[in-house]
């Protein structure tokens, strides 16, 4: 069960999809997210200096956060050669898109435990999603300030 906090509706749907999947299906679902990750919009791609690296991840993960009309939008650049981390980033981008910074800060830090991925992935990979969420929360805090 997650720490105190609120899981947004779209992220809750994603978690439920993983909960009903078993074993290898979980990995396949994660790979589907990786393959379907939204490409960077040209206005982000043309300004790579606006992207920030999540240094805690062993995989090079870059993120751009935008605030439009009080709602956060995240864009990720993760190499295709790192499909599990890329899948995590795609889940986070989709599951948290359009939330207010305050709503992002309410997402439980361990929400991904409910997905059951620890049964099929290494702890190092599990740490990756934790680091990505922590970084997104830092960006949300910056947006509030």
HELIX and SHEET records of a PDB file:
HELIX    1   1 UNK A    9  UNK A   19  1                                  11    
HELIX    2   2 UNK A   24  UNK A   35  1                                  12    
HELIX    3   3 UNK A   42  UNK A   45  1                                   4    
HELIX    4   4 UNK A   48  UNK A   50  5                                   3    
HELIX    5   5 UNK A   83  UNK A   96  1                                  14    
HELIX    6   6 UNK A  101  UNK A  106  1                                   6    
HELIX    7   7 UNK A  111  UNK A  115  5                                   5    
HELIX    8   8 UNK A  117  UNK A  119  5                                   3    
HELIX    9   9 UNK A  123  UNK A  144  1                                  22    
SHEET    1   A 3 UNK A  52  UNK A  53  0                                        
SHEET    2   A 3 UNK A  61  UNK A  68 -1                                        
SHEET    3   A 3 UNK A  71  UNK A  78 -1                                        
END                                                                             
